[in-house]
């Protein structure tokens, strides 16, 4: 079973390497993303959470053609970012989960699956964002809603992972003091 194998596979050094690569890539992509997506009025998050065609049109009019191209490049880069944050979250959760036992470990093992779900939502979101940039017909379709819904799910999962990781750390510290 997948969950049982995660307790031992990948080996500790490999898991640490995956997590470190995820961290370095995450930091590098975050810094690069800040430079690429430096929109003067509306940023990428405004676009991701533009639930309606009217909001997308407002954002696009503020960006102009050059701004849309710049944001499109940032969205393409986000496909690499998905791998970076996925590896980082997966690695952090699994490293901490391996220090636990019982129900906390079981929940932690299930939580290691959630970066994949967040990544899938991010891919769906990105595709819809790119479709709206490439073809104005997608602005009046369900694309704004789908992109915003997927962004909401993605960020909720990431936030839940961070909270769970912090809880894991607290439990590990308490267990070591006993």
C-alpha positions in Angstrom: 0.0 0.0 0.0 1.2 3.5 -0.8 0.9 4.9 2.7 2.9 2.0 4.3 5.7 2.4 1.7 6.1 6.1 2.5 7.2 5.3 6.1 10.4 3.8 4.6 10.6 4.9 1.0 12.2 7.2 -0.1 15.2 6.7 2.1 16.0 9.5 4.5 18.8 11.1 2.5 16.8 11.0 -0.8 13.8 12.6 1.0 16.0 15.3 2.5 17.5 15.9 -1.0 14.0 16.1 -2.6 12.9 18.6 0.2 16.1 20.7 -0.2 15.7 20.8 -4.0 12.1 21.8 -3.5 13.1 24.6 -1.1 15.8 26.0 -3.3 13.5 25.9 -6.4 10.7 27.4 -4.4 12.8 30.3 -3.2 14.3 30.9 -6.6 10.9 30.7 -8.4 9.4 33.0 -5.7 12.1 35.6 -6.3 11.8 35.3 -10.1 8.0 35.4 -9.9 8.2 38.6 -7.9 10.2 40.2 -10.7 8.2 38.8 -13.6 4.7 39.5 -12.1 5.4 43.0 -10.9 2.2 44.4 -12.4 1.5 48.1 -11.5 -2.2 47.8 -10.6 -3.4 44.2 -10.6 -1.1 41.3 -9.8 -1.3 37.6 -10.6 -3.3 36.9 -7.4 -6.0 39.4 -8.5 -6.2 37.5 -11.8 -6.3 34.1 -10.2 -9.2 35.2 -8.0 -11.1 37.2 -10.6 -14.3 35.1 -10.4 -16.2 37.0 -13.1 -15.6 38.0 -16.7 -16.1 41.6 -15.7 -13.3 41.4 -13.3 -11.0 39.7 -15.8 -11.8 42.4 -18.4 -11.0 45.1 -15.9 -7.7 43.5 -15.1 -6.8 43.0 -18.8 -7.6 46.6 -19.6 -5.3 47.7 -16.8 -2.5 45.4 -18.0 -2.7 46.0 -21.8 -1.2 43.6 -24.3 2.4 43.8 -22.8 1.2 43.1 -19.3 -0.8 40.1 -20.5 2.3 38.7 -22.2 4.3 39.2 -19.0 1.7 37.5 -16.9 1.4 34.7 -19.4 5.2 34.1 -19.1 4.7 34.0 -15.3 1.9 31.5 -15.6 4.1 29.2 -17.8 6.8 29.5 -15.1 4.2 28.5 -12.5 4.2 25.0 -14.0 7.7 24.6 -12.7 6.7 26.2 -9.4 4.1 23.5 -8.9 6.9 20.9 -8.8 8.9 23.1 -6.5 6.2 23.7 -3.9 4.9 20.2 -4.3 8.3 18.6 -3.5 8.9 21.0 -0.6 5.5 20.4 1.0 5.7 16.6 0.4 9.2 16.4 1.9 8.5 18.5 4.9 5.3 16.6 5.7 6.9 13.2 5.2 10.0 14.0 7.2 7.9 15.2 10.2 5.4 12.3 9.7 8.1 9.7 10.0 8.9 11.0 13.5 5.3 10.3 14.7 3.3 7.2 15.2 -0.3 6.1 15.5 -3.1 8.3 14.3 -0.8 11.4 13.7 1.4 9.3 11.4 -1.6 8.0 9.5 -3.1 11.4 9.0 0.4 12.7 8.0 0.7 10.0 5.4 -2.6 11.0 3.9 -1.6 14.7 4.0 1.4 13.8 1.8 -1.1 13.2 -1.0 -2.5 16.7 -0.8 0.3 18.5 -2.6 -0.6 16.4 -5.7 -4.2 17.5 -5.4 -3.1 21.1 -5.0 -0.8 20.7 -8.1 -3.7 19.3 -10.2 -5.8 22.3 -9.2 -3.0 24.6 -10.0 -2.6 23.1 -13.5 -6.3 23.4 -14.2 -6.2 27.0 -12.9 -3.2 27.9 -15.1 -4.7 26.4 -18.2 -7.8 28.5 -17.7 -5.8 31.6 -17.1 -3.8 31.0 -20.2 -6.9 30.3 -22.3 -8.4 33.7 -21.2 -5.2 35.5 -22.2 -4.9 33.7 -25.6 -8.6 33.9 -26.6 -11.1 36.5 -25.3 -14.0 34.1 -25.8 -12.8 32.2 -22.8 -13.4 35.3 -20.6 -17.1 34.9 -21.0 -17.0 31.2 -20.5 -16.6 29.4 -17.2 -12.9 30.0 -17.2 -12.8 32.8 -14.6 -14.9 30.8 -12.2 -12.9 27.6 -12.8 -9.6 29.3 -12.3 -10.7 31.1 -9.1 -12.3 27.9 -7.7 -9.1 25.9 -8.4 -7.0 28.7 -6.9 -9.2 28.7 -3.8 -8.9 24.9 -3.4 -5.1 25.0 -4.1 -4.4 27.7 -1.5 -6.7 26.0 1.1 -4.8 22.8 0.7 -1.4 24.5 0.9 -2.6 26.4 4.1 -3.9 23.1 5.6 -0.5 21.5 4.9 1.4 24.3 6.5 -0.9 24.1 9.6 -0.6 20.4 9.8 3.1 20.5 9.5 3.3 23.1 12.4 1.1 20.8 14.5 3.4 17.9 13.7 6.4 19.9 14.8 4.7 20.8 18.1 3.8 17.1 18.7 7.3 16.0 17.9 8.8 18.6 20.4 6.3 17.5 23.1 7.1 13.8 22.5 10.8 14.4 22.8 10.4 16.3 26.1 8.6 13.4 27.6 
